[in-house]
Amino acid sequence: MDIDPVTVAAVSGVTVEDTLTELDEAVAIAAVLPGFRFAHDLVRDSLMLDLAPTDRARIHLRAAEHFEARDGHPAQIAHHRLAALPLGDPLAASRAAAAAAEESLRQFAYEDAARLFDQALSALGRPDGELLIGKAVAQYLANDIPLAQRTSEQAAELARRTSDPVTLARAALVMPEQADPIWLRTIKPWCEQALAELPAEDSVLRSRLLAMRAVIEVTDYAADEAMRTSSAALAMAERLDDPTTLIEALRAHKHAHSGPAGAEVRLELGRRAVALTVRAGDAAACWGHLWRYDAFMQLGRVHEAEGELDLCERVATRLNWQLVRWHLCLGRAAIAQGQGRFADADAQLDRASRLADRGDNPHAHAGTEITRAYYTAASSNQVGDAVAAIVRGFGSSLMTRFTLAGLYSLIGDLDRARAQFDTWPPIAEAQVQEWYRLSVYGGYAQVGAALGDTVACAGAYERLLPYAALHMTTGSNAVITGGSVHFYLGLAAACCGRTSVAADHFRAANTSNAAAGLVPHIAQGHFQLALVLPRAEALAHAREAHAIAVRLGMSRLSARTQELLTSYV
């Protein structure tokens, strides 16, 4: 550690010349190295411990005042102000710590920022909405989601107690990208109260709150309301021309268009977000590229989707943003799995799981384990340890029951699949969030076909047919690709006895999956063709499905195709 003679002189109350003389003597006895550096940190620490606590605090206070007079680094000032307490002004110490925290946020040192905001609160000795919001944002960016939620709740409680709609609004907006339904239910009343109490004219806070309300409405199955609310948020953001507010409004509009009819719209919204990078910062590029990845995956343009991940990763590495890294890992896993690179997919899921565990985020962990379970089920007769993680993350929700029935049907456990399927509502009565709509319709086709439920399959066919050109992914956070929607149309048609129509869909699925490089799904298409075509045509498809399954290590499909081939002998 370098020793600055000017600072030492100011703190000691002596001249610089006298300080230099003393330092020369310290060099002579090897306590200080030439160039005025401590020979070891222990020497410095020992000297500080030799001082009485009051003298030590006085030195820290003088050092803080010296650096403040010279516009020193915020971290230096905060360190000395905090170390001086109880000497000095607690308010000045709190402000110094907050300034250092803000600087840490700008440097992407999120854990340091959270610690400094906490120290600022301790120095102040009372709750403060501004500091609590800053701490929650830092915790969120550090991927410590449960802590960020608790701190946001503290800020909201304080805001309600003090009738402060601004702080209440900011507490609701700490995590604009967090679409966890449980968290959205928590902040919903905060949003509504803040919107009711804030001035009615255009403002950044009002636009951001409307954007968050739209995301909540999507989660609450209120698709029409979400479209209206997100449009209002976007129009207001455009009038305000505030780049950060525009990003949140674009995100809300993306959620409102997260159904299968909105893929092309989401591509354009992602392009607009990326274009705002110069004004809104690198985070805009991250989210814009991720939105475009989701849209490209649903459009079956997998190679372009992978390009968006590459562009996002360059920015995410610079930002040190764990949440974006989690999305990137899941996206790369989805592509690797879809292309039959199962070991690569597992490696990416392991990285995603570590990121979710680091943040103690059950929602993210459940999402990761659902993905892993589908990958495992696609290549074996197991679902791994996913069931407990899914229930922990999503409870007994309809999404949980959809997921479990789909997994059990994939591995041929039809008794468990039926037990879950029997709890599903009729497809005409199913309340579906827009981003999940295509996957739910695909689930009715897949599970219904496995169980021989012609009613479910007929309903699924009707609802999937308008989206035959798409691929089976969610409209937001696409972590699995089920390949071409034509495949699921084929399953539903075959279950309903329309084998000729089913064969046409399976052929179309193979063409689309081949263009996207989704080899495992091509194998599944050949297998289904072998089941619905006359034996003379079926044999070649069975052989092709078996060859791919063996080459990729898809043990369940390999066993089924071998059984089919044996039956032809």
RODO-2510 file (C-alpha; in nm, 4 decimals, decimal comma):
residues 569
     n   res          X          Y          Z
     1     m     0,0000     0,0000     0,0000
     2     d     0,1441     0,3371    -0,1049
     3     i     0,1905     0,6051     0,1581
     4     d     0,0957     0,9554     0,0454
     5     p     0,3106     1,2092     0,2329
     6     v     0,0623     1,4901     0,1713
     7     t    -0,2241     1,2909     0,3248
     8     v    -0,0092     1,1785     0,6189
     9     a     0,0923     1,5409     0,6814
    10     a    -0,2688     1,6604     0,6712
    11     v    -0,3866     1,3886     0,9080
    12     s    -0,0937     1,4331     1,1465
    13     g    -0,1052     1,8107     1,1550
    14     v     0,2602     1,8508     1,0568
    15     t     0,4351     1,9852     0,7478
    16     v     0,5018     1,7757     0,4408
    17     e     0,8742     1,8320     0,4932
    18     d     0,8607     1,6861     0,8446
    19     t     0,6545     1,3933     0,7143
    20     l     0,9152     1,3154     0,4489
    21     t     1,1885     1,3182     0,7118
    22     e     0,9943     1,0735     0,9281
    23     l     0,9301     0,8471     0,6304
    24     d     1,3015     0,8449     0,5425
    25     e     1,3754     0,7249     0,8960
    26     a     1,1106     0,4525     0,8593
    27     v     1,2774     0,3400     0,5357
    28     a     1,6122     0,3275     0,7148
    29     i     1,4826     0,0766     0,9722
    30     a     1,2973    -0,1230     0,6991
    31     a     0,9523    -0,0489     0,8419
    32     v     0,8742     0,1210     0,5127
    33     l     1,0062     0,0243     0,1705
    34     p     1,1796     0,2708    -0,0613
    35     g     0,9174     0,4605    -0,2540
    36     f     0,7145     0,4823     0,0685
    37     r     0,5311     0,1523     0,0843
    38     f     0,4649    -0,0582     0,3922
    39     a     0,6874    -0,3654     0,3979
    40     h     0,3782    -0,5685     0,4853
    41     d     0,0107    -0,5028     0,5602
    42     l     0,0759    -0,6377     0,9097
    43     v     0,3057    -0,3415     0,9766
    44     r     0,0301    -0,0975     0,8882
    45     d    -0,2291    -0,2892     1,0907
    46     s     0,0033    -0,3105     1,3906
    47     l     0,0594     0,0640     1,3861
    48     m    -0,3154     0,1281     1,3791
    49     l    -0,3772    -0,1132     1,6667
    50     d    -0,1178     0,0647     1,8789
    51     l    -0,3385     0,3739     1,8723
    52     a    -0,6153     0,4335     2,1227
    53     p    -0,9635     0,4010     1,9666
    54     t    -1,0283     0,7727     1,9975
    55     d    -0,6993     0,8600     1,8286
    56     r    -0,7725     0,6090     1,5529
    57     a    -1,1175     0,7612     1,4960
    58     r    -0,9700     1,1110     1,4902
    59     i    -0,7184     1,0104     1,2231
    60     h    -0,9963     0,8584     1,0104
    61     l    -1,2056     1,1735     1,0425
    62     r    -0,9148     1,3964     0,9390
    63     a    -0,8435     1,1667     0,6460
    64     a    -1,2073     1,1845     0,5336
    65     e    -1,2066     1,5642     0,5527
    66     h    -0,8766     1,5761     0,3620
    67     f    -1,0112     1,3578     0,0766
    68     e    -1,3416     1,5483     0,0691
    69     a    -1,1544     1,8765     0,0224
    70     r    -0,9702     1,7259    -0,2731
    71     d    -1,2658     1,5451    -0,4376
    72     g    -1,1223     1,2083    -0,3396
    73     h    -1,2623     0,8751    -0,4435
    74     p    -1,6046     0,8069    -0,2850
    75     a    -1,4862     0,4716    -0,1468
    76     q    -1,1938     0,6405     0,0340
    77     i    -1,4172     0,9021     0,1879
    78     a    -1,6804     0,6475     0,2922
    79     h    -1,4193     0,4172     0,4480
    80     h    -1,2764     0,6929     0,6655
    81     r    -1,6116     0,8534     0,7519
    82     l    -1,7533     0,5204     0,8650
    83     a    -1,4382     0,4198     1,0535
    84     a    -1,4395     0,7551     1,2377
    85     l    -1,7828     0,7025     1,3929
    86     p    -1,8971     0,7979     1,6497
    87     l    -1,6691     1,0955     1,5777
    88     g    -1,7922     1,3139     1,2955
    89     d    -2,1370     1,3707     1,1542
    90     p    -2,3394     1,0443     1,1147
    91     l    -2,5380     1,2046     0,8330
    92     a    -2,2165     1,2882     0,6469
    93     a    -2,0954     0,9305     0,6978
    94     s    -2,4253     0,7942     0,5651
    95     r    -2,4125     1,0201     0,2607
    96     a    -2,0515     0,9218     0,1928
    97     a    -2,1398     0,5527     0,2090
    98     a    -2,4367     0,6081    -0,0235
    99     a    -2,2162     0,7956    -0,2724
   100     a    -1,9641     0,5114    -0,2641
   101     a    -2,2468     0,2619    -0,3169
   102     e    -2,3666     0,4503    -0,6241
   103     e    -2,0120     0,4502    -0,7598
   104     s    -1,9915     0,0738    -0,7005
   105     l    -2,3135     0,0286    -0,8983
   106     r    -2,1593     0,2221    -1,1867
   107     q    -1,8579    -0,0095    -1,1698
   108     f    -2,0857    -0,3196    -1,1661
   109     a    -1,9588    -0,4123    -0,8176
   110     y    -2,3070    -0,5006    -0,6948
   111     e    -2,2140    -0,6869    -0,3738
   112     d    -1,9981    -0,3911    -0,2652
   113     a    -2,2857    -0,1553    -0,3394
   114     a    -2,5302    -0,3568    -0,1276
   115     r    -2,2822    -0,3612     0,1625
   116     l    -2,2249     0,0152     0,1391
   117     f    -2,5971     0,0947     0,1295
   118     d    -2,6357    -0,1203     0,4394
   119     q    -2,3547     0,0724     0,6110
   120     a    -2,5207     0,3979     0,5088
   121     l    -2,8413     0,2850     0,6801
   122     s    -2,6504     0,1808     0,9924
   123     a    -2,4689     0,5146     1,0082
   124     l    -2,7973     0,7027     0,9711
   125     g    -2,9526     0,5019     1,2525
   126     r    -3,3044     0,4966     1,1074
   127     p    -3,4905     0,3588     0,8031
   128     d    -3,4619     0,5642     0,4866
   129     g    -3,6569     0,4950     0,1708
   130     e    -3,3897     0,6144    -0,0711
   131     l    -3,1221     0,3984     0,0906
   132     l    -3,3483     0,0950     0,1149
   133     i    -3,4337     0,1210    -0,2554
   134     g    -3,0650     0,1538    -0,3420
   135     k    -2,9814    -0,1505    -0,1311
   136     a    -3,2612    -0,3559    -0,2887
   137     v    -3,1502    -0,2666    -0,6416
   138     a    -2,7904    -0,3652    -0,5595
   139     q    -2,9052    -0,6961    -0,4108
   140     y    -3,1166    -0,7654    -0,7178
   141     l    -2,8312    -0,6919    -0,9573
   142     a    -2,6097    -0,9189    -0,7447
   143     n    -2,8718    -1,1932    -0,8059
   144     d    -2,9660    -1,2125    -0,4379
   145     i    -3,3362    -1,2183    -0,5159
   146     p    -3,4851    -1,3109    -0,1733
   147     l    -3,2827    -1,0392     0,0020
   148     a    -3,3818    -0,7858    -0,2635
   149     q    -3,7461    -0,8783    -0,2107
   150     r    -3,7205    -0,8403     0,1675
   151     t    -3,5502    -0,5028     0,1372
   152     s    -3,8145    -0,3878    -0,1135
   153     e    -4,0840    -0,4937     0,1333
   154     q    -3,9147    -0,2867     0,4058
   155     a    -3,9122     0,0150     0,1751
   156     a    -4,2791    -0,0373     0,0836
   157     e    -4,3795    -0,0715     0,4485
   158     l    -4,1955     0,2523     0,5305
   159     a    -4,3577     0,4285     0,2335
   160     r    -4,7063     0,3235     0,3383
   161     r    -4,6418     0,4259     0,6978
   162     t    -4,5216     0,7702     0,5902
   163     s    -4,7732     0,8173     0,3031
   164     d    -4,4956     0,8347     0,0445
   165     p    -4,6281     0,7175    -0,2958
   166     v    -4,2965     0,7882    -0,4703
   167     t    -4,1013     0,5467    -0,2529
   168     l    -4,3869     0,2950    -0,2731
   169     a    -4,3696     0,3125    -0,6526
   170     r    -3,9931     0,2717    -0,6544
   171     a    -4,0204    -0,0300    -0,4222
   172     a    -4,2568    -0,1933    -0,6713
   173     l    -4,0131    -0,1219    -0,9549
   174     v    -3,6896    -0,2528    -0,8004
   175     m    -3,6987    -0,5695    -1,0139
   176     p    -3,8646    -0,4797    -1,3458
   177     e    -3,7384    -0,7965    -1,5158
   178     q    -3,8571    -1,0337    -1,2409
   179     a    -4,1721    -1,2066    -1,3663
   180     d    -4,2104    -1,4468    -1,0723
   181     p    -4,5911    -1,4698    -1,0236
   182     i    -4,5573    -1,4800    -0,6442
   183     w    -4,3541    -1,1584    -0,6443
   184     l    -4,5915    -0,9917    -0,8895
   185     r    -4,8821    -1,0687    -0,6546
   186     t    -4,6835    -0,9030    -0,3742
   187     i    -4,6205    -0,5776    -0,5598
   188     k    -4,9614    -0,5533    -0,7307
   189     p    -5,1253    -0,3561    -0,4454
   190     w    -4,8185    -0,1296    -0,4243
   191     c    -4,8555    -0,0455    -0,7933
   192     e    -5,2266     0,0237    -0,7621
   193     q    -5,1857     0,2427    -0,4518
   194     a    -4,8991     0,4402    -0,6029
   195     l    -5,0880     0,4958    -0,9303
   196     a    -5,3888     0,6208    -0,7319
   197     e    -5,1822     0,8622    -0,5194
   198     l    -4,9330     0,9982    -0,7720
   199     p    -5,0259     1,3014    -0,9886
   200     a    -5,2274     1,2015    -1,2957
   201     e    -5,0061     1,3767    -1,5531
   202     d    -4,7307     1,2080    -1,7519
   203     s    -4,4275     1,1114    -1,5469
   204     v    -4,1482     0,8581    -1,5506
   205     l    -4,2875     0,6840    -1,2432
   206     r    -4,6408     0,6647    -1,3831
   207     s    -4,5214     0,5182    -1,7121
   208     r    -4,3027     0,2622    -1,5319
   209     l    -4,5903     0,1662    -1,3006
   210     l    -4,8252     0,1199    -1,5968
   211     a    -4,5625    -0,1023    -1,7577
   212     m    -4,5401    -0,3129    -1,4433
   213     r    -4,9194    -0,3286    -1,4188
   214     a    -4,9276    -0,4676    -1,7751
   215     v    -4,6824    -0,7440    -1,6820
   216     i    -4,9005    -0,8276    -1,3804
   217     e    -5,2111    -0,8362    -1,6022
   218     v    -5,0422    -1,0856    -1,8349
   219     t    -4,9733    -1,3067    -1,5332
   220     d    -5,3352    -1,2602    -1,4188
   221     y    -5,4636    -1,3914    -1,7566
   222     a    -5,5967    -1,0453    -1,8481
   223     a    -5,4493    -1,0344    -2,1985
   224     d    -5,6742    -0,7588    -2,3391
   225     e    -5,6173    -0,5345    -2,0390
   226     a    -5,2424    -0,5965    -2,0619
   227     m    -5,2409    -0,4897    -2,4267
   228     r    -5,4232    -0,1646    -2,3446
   229     t    -5,2097    -0,0905    -2,0390
   230     s    -4,8797    -0,1640    -2,2113
   231     s    -4,9817     0,0539    -2,5068
   232     a    -5,0598     0,3398    -2,2666
   233     a    -4,7255     0,2929    -2,0895
   234     l    -4,5380     0,2933    -2,4193
   235     a    -4,7202     0,6007    -2,5516
   236     m    -4,6393     0,7894    -2,2306
   237     a    -4,2751     0,6786    -2,2391
   238     e    -4,2487     0,7982    -2,5992
   239     r    -4,3928     1,1378    -2,5023
   240     l    -4,1453     1,1639    -2,2138
   241     d    -3,8591     1,0411    -2,4361
   242     d    -3,6819     0,8967    -2,1330
   243     p    -3,4665     0,6013    -2,2525
   244     t    -3,4833     0,3903    -1,9337
   245     t    -3,8597     0,4372    -1,9147
   246     l    -3,8878     0,3404    -2,2812
   247     i    -3,7063     0,0122    -2,2131
   248     e    -3,9506    -0,0816    -1,9375
   249     a    -4,2472     0,0138    -2,1551
   250     l    -4,1087    -0,1923    -2,4444
   251     r    -4,0634    -0,4850    -2,2052
   252     a    -4,4269    -0,4587    -2,0940
   253     h    -4,5404    -0,4465    -2,4563
   254     k    -4,3240    -0,7515    -2,5233
   255     h    -4,5041    -0,9373    -2,2423
   256     a    -4,8417    -0,8318    -2,3817
   257     h    -4,7352    -0,9732    -2,7216
   258     s    -4,5816    -1,2894    -2,5749
   259     g    -4,8465    -1,5130    -2,7302
   260     p    -4,7723    -1,7057    -3,0501
   261     a    -4,9300    -1,4337    -3,2661
   262     g    -4,6762    -1,1807    -3,1386
   263     a    -4,3408    -1,3277    -3,2446
   264     e    -4,2761    -1,0770    -3,5251
   265     v    -4,3813    -0,7887    -3,2978
   266     r    -4,1342    -0,9062    -3,0332
   267     l    -3,8555    -0,9071    -3,2919
   268     e    -3,9234    -0,5404    -3,3640
   269     l    -3,9501    -0,4510    -2,9934
   270     g    -3,6129    -0,6162    -2,9374
   271     r    -3,4648    -0,4168    -3,2246
   272     r    -3,5961    -0,0946    -3,0701
   273     a    -3,4439    -0,1860    -2,7338
   274     v    -3,1028    -0,2524    -2,8884
   275     a    -3,1238     0,0796    -3,0741
   276     l    -3,1659     0,2561    -2,7380
   277     t    -2,8333     0,1237    -2,6051
   278     v    -2,6441     0,4506    -2,6606
   279     r    -2,9004     0,6427    -2,4552
   280     a    -3,0204     0,3789    -2,2067
   281     g    -2,6985     0,1842    -2,1449
   282     d    -2,5811    -0,1692    -2,2102
   283     a    -2,8719    -0,3280    -2,0218
   284     a    -3,0970    -0,2240    -2,3111
   285     a    -2,8825    -0,4272    -2,5499
   286     c    -2,8931    -0,7323    -2,3200
   287     w    -3,2704    -0,7395    -2,3013
   288     g    -3,3217    -0,6486    -2,6651
   289     h    -3,1055    -0,9387    -2,7808
   290     l    -3,2775    -1,1793    -2,5379
   291     w    -3,6231    -1,0750    -2,6623
   292     r    -3,5097    -1,1328    -3,0189
   293     y    -3,3664    -1,4719    -2,9196
   294     d    -3,7087    -1,5753    -2,7806
   295     a    -3,8863    -1,4587    -3,0951
   296     f    -3,6414    -1,6259    -3,3330
   297     m    -3,6722    -1,9543    -3,1411
   298     q    -4,0507    -1,9497    -3,1722
   299     l    -4,0192    -1,8629    -3,5402
   300     g    -3,7919    -2,1671    -3,5855
   301     r    -3,4956    -1,9496    -3,6869
   302     v    -3,2564    -2,1171    -3,4453
   303     h    -2,9311    -2,0041    -3,6055
   304     e    -3,0389    -1,6401    -3,5841
   305     a    -3,1471    -1,6983    -3,2238
   306     e    -2,7988    -1,8237    -3,1412
   307     g    -2,6510    -1,5106    -3,2966
   308     e    -2,8593    -1,2959    -3,0613
   309     l    -2,7192    -1,4881    -2,7637
   310     d    -2,3649    -1,4220    -2,8877
   311     l    -2,4364    -1,0495    -2,9088
   312     c    -2,5969    -1,0480    -2,5636
   313     e    -2,3097    -1,2361    -2,4017
   314     r    -2,0527    -0,9773    -2,5049
   315     v    -2,2484    -0,7113    -2,3175
   316     a    -2,3462    -0,9289    -2,0188
   317     t    -1,9826    -1,0149    -1,9491
   318     r    -1,9005    -0,6470    -1,9278
   319     l    -2,1986    -0,5757    -1,6990
   320     n    -2,1296    -0,8689    -1,4624
   321     w    -2,5067    -0,9276    -1,4508
   322     q    -2,5860    -1,2691    -1,3041
   323     l    -2,9534    -1,2674    -1,4051
   324     v    -2,8656    -1,2171    -1,7721
   325     r    -2,5997    -1,4879    -1,7476
   326     w    -2,8670    -1,7261    -1,6172
   327     h    -3,0868    -1,6466    -1,9183
   328     l    -2,7896    -1,6966    -2,1492
   329     c    -2,7080    -2,0372    -2,0000
   330     l    -3,0674    -2,1538    -2,0438
   331     g    -3,0819    -2,0200    -2,3973
   332     r    -2,7611    -2,1958    -2,4983
   333     a    -2,8863    -2,5125    -2,3285
   334     a    -3,2097    -2,4970    -2,5297
   335     i    -3,0213    -2,4746    -2,8576
   336     a    -2,7729    -2,7476    -2,7602
   337     q    -3,0545    -2,9814    -2,6550
   338     g    -3,2538    -2,9082    -2,9687
   339     q    -2,9509    -2,9932    -3,1819
   340     g    -2,8734    -3,3146    -2,9926
   341     r    -2,5652    -3,1847    -2,8092
   342     f    -2,6912    -3,3183    -2,4787
   343     a    -2,3591    -3,2977    -2,2881
   344     d    -2,3265    -2,9302    -2,3827
   345     a    -2,6848    -2,8705    -2,2722
   346     d    -2,6174    -3,0345    -1,9345
   347     a    -2,3055    -2,8222    -1,8844
   348     q    -2,5023    -2,5030    -1,9520
   349     l    -2,7773    -2,6163    -1,7135
   350     d    -2,5183    -2,6804    -1,4425
   351     r    -2,3987    -2,3219    -1,4836
   352     a    -2,7565    -2,1943    -1,4719
   353     s    -2,8276    -2,4002    -1,1601
   354     r    -2,5236    -2,2576    -0,9816
   355     l    -2,6365    -1,9057    -1,0663
   356     a    -2,9884    -1,9784    -0,9366
   357     d    -2,8494    -2,1352    -0,6184
   358     r    -2,6187    -1,8385    -0,5623
   359     g    -2,9221    -1,6127    -0,5588
   360     d    -3,1294    -1,8581    -0,3506
   361     n    -3,4020    -1,8103    -0,6116
   362     p    -3,6556    -2,0968    -0,6071
   363     h    -3,8378    -1,9623    -0,9150
   364     a    -3,5171    -1,9589    -1,1194
   365     h    -3,4092    -2,2941    -0,9772
   366     a    -3,7448    -2,4503    -1,0675
   367     g    -3,7181    -2,3106    -1,4201
   368     t    -3,3722    -2,4611    -1,4537
   369     e    -3,4801    -2,8017    -1,3241
   370     i    -3,7901    -2,8120    -1,5466
   371     t    -3,5574    -2,7648    -1,8404
   372     r    -3,3221    -3,0358    -1,7164
   373     a    -3,6137    -3,2746    -1,6640
   374     y    -3,7367    -3,2303    -2,0207
   375     y    -3,3858    -3,2922    -2,1516
   376     t    -3,3490    -3,6043    -1,9395
   377     a    -3,6939    -3,7317    -2,0362
   378     a    -3,6172    -3,6803    -2,4052
   379     s    -3,3197    -3,9147    -2,3895
   380     s    -3,4110    -4,1640    -2,1115
   381     n    -3,6925    -4,2937    -1,8939
   382     q    -3,6178    -4,0600    -1,6017
   383     v    -3,7167    -3,7115    -1,4885
   384     g    -3,4362    -3,6816    -1,2342
   385     d    -3,4956    -3,4767    -0,9186
   386     a    -3,7111    -3,2217    -1,0989
   387     v    -4,0462    -3,2875    -0,9311
   388     a    -3,9473    -3,1456    -0,5912
   389     a    -3,7836    -2,8403    -0,7509
   390     i    -4,0873    -2,7736    -0,9699
   391     v    -4,3271    -2,7917    -0,6755
   392     r    -4,0962    -2,5733    -0,4650
   393     g    -4,0787    -2,3080    -0,7353
   394     f    -4,4371    -2,3108    -0,8650
   395     g    -4,6432    -2,4798    -0,5923
   396     s    -4,9535    -2,6690    -0,6992
   397     s    -5,0322    -2,4278    -0,9823
   398     l    -5,1784    -2,5334    -1,3144
   399     m    -4,8342    -2,4780    -1,4675
   400     t    -4,6931    -2,7413    -1,2310
   401     r    -4,9628    -2,9921    -1,3290
   402     f    -4,9153    -2,9211    -1,7012
   403     t    -4,5416    -2,9694    -1,6640
   404     l    -4,5595    -3,2933    -1,4655
   405     a    -4,8151    -3,4536    -1,6963
   406     g    -4,5966    -3,3669    -1,9950
   407     l    -4,2858    -3,5101    -1,8327
   408     y    -4,4552    -3,8340    -1,7266
   409     s    -4,6019    -3,8861    -2,0731
   410     l    -4,2591    -3,8360    -2,2312
   411     i    -4,1083    -4,1191    -2,0278
   412     g    -4,4085    -4,3482    -2,0757
   413     d    -4,5358    -4,3306    -1,7158
   414     l    -4,8943    -4,3027    -1,8289
   415     d    -5,0554    -4,3688    -1,4909
   416     r    -4,8849    -4,0647    -1,3378
   417     a    -4,9443    -3,8646    -1,6542
   418     r    -5,3165    -3,9390    -1,6344
   419     a    -5,3304    -3,8507    -1,2645
   420     q    -5,1992    -3,5032    -1,3507
   421     f    -5,3936    -3,4737    -1,6780
   422     d    -5,7226    -3,5450    -1,5008
   423     t    -5,6721    -3,2225    -1,2998
   424     w    -5,6458    -3,0133    -1,6180
   425     p    -5,9529    -2,8157    -1,7220
   426     p    -6,1070    -2,8867    -2,0647
   427     i    -5,8973    -2,7046    -2,3226
   428     a    -6,1802    -2,4633    -2,4021
   429     e    -6,1900    -2,3554    -2,0357
   430     a    -5,8154    -2,3380    -1,9696
   431     q    -5,6932    -2,0012    -1,8436
   432     v    -5,3600    -1,9540    -2,0149
   433     q    -5,1010    -1,6801    -1,9811
   434     e    -5,0043    -1,5490    -2,3244
   435     w    -4,6370    -1,6467    -2,3076
   436     y    -4,7359    -2,0055    -2,2200
   437     r    -5,0261    -2,0420    -2,4634
   438     l    -4,8514    -2,2366    -2,7410
   439     s    -4,6837    -2,4722    -2,4911
   440     v    -5,0169    -2,5437    -2,3214
   441     y    -5,1871    -2,6265    -2,6510
   442     g    -4,8893    -2,8474    -2,7369
   443     g    -4,9249    -3,0155    -2,3983
   444     y    -5,2887    -3,1043    -2,4648
   445     a    -5,1814    -3,2572    -2,7957
   446     q    -4,8821    -3,4472    -2,6544
   447     v    -5,0423    -3,5794    -2,3350
   448     g    -5,3824    -3,6268    -2,4967
   449     a    -5,2268    -3,8375    -2,7726
   450     a    -5,0295    -4,0459    -2,5225
   451     l    -5,3509    -4,1148    -2,3289
   452     g    -5,5755    -4,1596    -2,6339
   453     d    -5,7932    -3,8592    -2,5449
   454     t    -5,9509    -3,7650    -2,8771
   455     v    -6,1472    -3,4715    -2,7309
   456     a    -5,8331    -3,3065    -2,5983
   457     c    -5,6487    -3,3738    -2,9226
   458     a    -5,9293    -3,2330    -3,1377
   459     g    -5,9312    -2,9151    -2,9307
   460     a    -5,5527    -2,8892    -2,9429
   461     y    -5,5466    -2,9387    -3,3210
   462     e    -5,7948    -2,6589    -3,3764
   463     r    -5,5968    -2,4171    -3,1589
   464     l    -5,2524    -2,5127    -3,2900
   465     l    -5,3357    -2,5045    -3,6611
   466     p    -5,3052    -2,1223    -3,6980
   467     y    -4,9498    -2,1498    -3,5621
   468     a    -4,8321    -2,4461    -3,7706
   469     a    -4,5383    -2,2457    -3,9100
   470     l    -4,3987    -2,1775    -3,5593
   471     h    -4,1866    -2,3852    -3,3252
   472     m    -4,2990    -2,5080    -2,9851
   473     t    -4,1445    -2,2657    -2,7357
   474     t    -4,2740    -2,0251    -2,4773
   475     g    -4,3086    -1,6644    -2,5881
   476     s    -4,0801    -1,5408    -2,3127
   477     n    -3,7649    -1,6991    -2,1721
   478     a    -3,7564    -1,9836    -2,4244
   479     v    -3,5656    -2,2556    -2,2374
   480     i    -3,6894    -2,5553    -2,4370
   481     t    -3,7654    -2,6054    -2,8022
   482     g    -4,0099    -2,8775    -2,8903
   483     g    -3,9399    -2,8332    -3,2589
   484     s    -4,2007    -2,7624    -3,5237
   485     v    -4,5639    -2,7151    -3,4202
   486     h    -4,6464    -2,9453    -3,7146
   487     f    -4,5216    -3,2356    -3,5007
   488     y    -4,7855    -3,1689    -3,2333
   489     l    -5,0517    -3,1246    -3,4981
   490     g    -4,9479    -3,4662    -3,6277
   491     l    -4,9830    -3,6208    -3,2801
   492     a    -5,3316    -3,4733    -3,2403
   493     a    -5,4430    -3,5755    -3,5908
   494     a    -5,3142    -3,9304    -3,5450
   495     c    -5,4972    -3,9660    -3,2134
   496     c    -5,8180    -3,8606    -3,3900
   497     g    -5,7661    -4,1261    -3,6577
   498     r    -5,6654    -3,8842    -3,9354
   499     t    -5,3484    -4,0695    -4,0300
   500     s    -5,3044    -3,9145    -4,3737
   501     v    -5,3273    -3,5629    -4,2278
   502     a    -5,0936    -3,6672    -3,9464
   503     a    -4,8329    -3,7937    -4,1934
   504     d    -4,8416    -3,4634    -4,3820
   505     h    -4,7797    -3,2764    -4,0562
   506     f    -4,4921    -3,5043    -3,9541
   507     r    -4,3268    -3,4559    -4,2938
   508     a    -4,3688    -3,0793    -4,2625
   509     a    -4,2246    -3,0974    -3,9115
   510     n    -3,9154    -3,2801    -4,0347
   511     t    -3,8616    -3,0225    -4,3076
   512     s    -3,8857    -2,7350    -4,0597
   513     n    -3,6727    -2,9103    -3,7965
   514     a    -3,4069    -2,9939    -4,0544
   515     a    -3,3826    -2,6272    -4,1543
   516     a    -3,3330    -2,5392    -3,7868
   517     g    -3,0796    -2,8192    -3,7265
   518     l    -3,2980    -2,9897    -3,4635
   519     v    -3,1797    -3,3457    -3,5202
   520     p    -3,3489    -3,5166    -3,2188
   521     h    -3,6839    -3,3791    -3,3328
   522     i    -3,6206    -3,5116    -3,6824
   523     a    -3,5746    -3,8544    -3,5250
   524     q    -3,9056    -3,8186    -3,3410
   525     g    -4,0739    -3,7170    -3,6658
   526     h    -3,9419    -4,0252    -3,8451
   527     f    -4,0630    -4,2449    -3,5597
   528     q    -4,4135    -4,1013    -3,5750
   529     l    -4,4173    -4,1426    -3,9534
   530     a    -4,3246    -4,5079    -3,9016
   531     l    -4,6304    -4,5418    -3,6783
   532     v    -4,8846    -4,3887    -3,9159
   533     l    -4,7607    -4,4982    -4,2605
   534     p    -4,8087    -4,8364    -4,4306
   535     r    -4,5317    -5,0825    -4,3489
   536     a    -4,3655    -5,0470    -4,6902
   537     e    -4,3033    -4,6778    -4,6257
   538     a    -4,2698    -4,7032    -4,2489
   539     l    -3,9603    -4,9234    -4,2479
   540     a    -3,7258    -4,6584    -4,3864
   541     h    -3,8501    -4,4036    -4,1329
   542     a    -3,8104    -4,6475    -3,8439
   543     r    -3,4540    -4,7222    -3,9523
   544     e    -3,3691    -4,3531    -3,9810
   545     a    -3,5212    -4,2767    -3,6396
   546     h    -3,3296    -4,5661    -3,4849
   547     a    -2,9982    -4,4604    -3,6400
   548     i    -3,0304    -4,1053    -3,5083
   549     a    -3,1436    -4,2231    -3,1638
   550     v    -2,8456    -4,4579    -3,1301
   551     r    -2,6006    -4,1946    -3,2526
   552     l    -2,7284    -3,9292    -3,0109
   553     g    -2,7780    -4,1620    -2,7137
   554     m    -3,1579    -4,1222    -2,7003
   555     s    -3,2107    -4,4474    -2,5113
   556     r    -3,5913    -4,4402    -2,4872
   557     l    -3,6392    -4,3667    -2,8578
   558     s    -3,3708    -4,6199    -2,9461
   559     a    -3,5564    -4,8907    -2,7530
   560     r    -3,8916    -4,7987    -2,9093
   561     t    -3,7555    -4,7937    -3,2633
   562     q    -3,5768    -5,1239    -3,2088
   563     e    -3,9014    -5,2765    -3,0869
   564     l    -4,0781    -5,1428    -3,3954
   565     l    -3,8095    -5,2742    -3,6296
   566     t    -3,8228    -5,6148    -3,4620
   567     s    -4,1977    -5,6269    -3,5186
   568     y    -4,1372    -5,5941    -3,8941
   569     v    -3,9283    -5,9127    -3,9066
***
